[in-house]
């Protein structure tokens, strides 16, 4: 099992799949053991219940942040909230897996 699990959410899970691949490549290059996956926002609940270390929302679903903050409250390790943020729009547009991975890492590590 991966040391950390990073979930990306977007409208349909399609646009973030390329970014996931880029993030996985960056993680491998940096020696980071991570499970990184994308899913539609509509499927987020089942993954949150299984346990994730960090959630990143695609810029196109940033309006759902408040809804996600309620979903992740108290669901993280030690009963804390799961770290959540919106992916930097420029990094998303450029499919910059390294930058988005660093964003996730900083959320996980506090």
Number of C-alpha atoms within 10 A of each C-alpha: 7 10 9 16 18 23 22 26 28 23 16 14 18 13 18 22 18 15 25 23 16 19 26 21 16 19 19 12 10 10 9 16 14 19 18 21 18 26 19 17 18 12 13 18 13 9 11 18 12 8 17 20 24 26 25 24 25 24 19 14 15 16 12 15 15 9 9 19 15 11 16 21 13 13 19 17 11 7 10 11 17 22 22 20 19 21 24 16 13 11 15 18 11 10 19 18 21 19 19 23 25 14 18 25 17 12 17 17 9 7
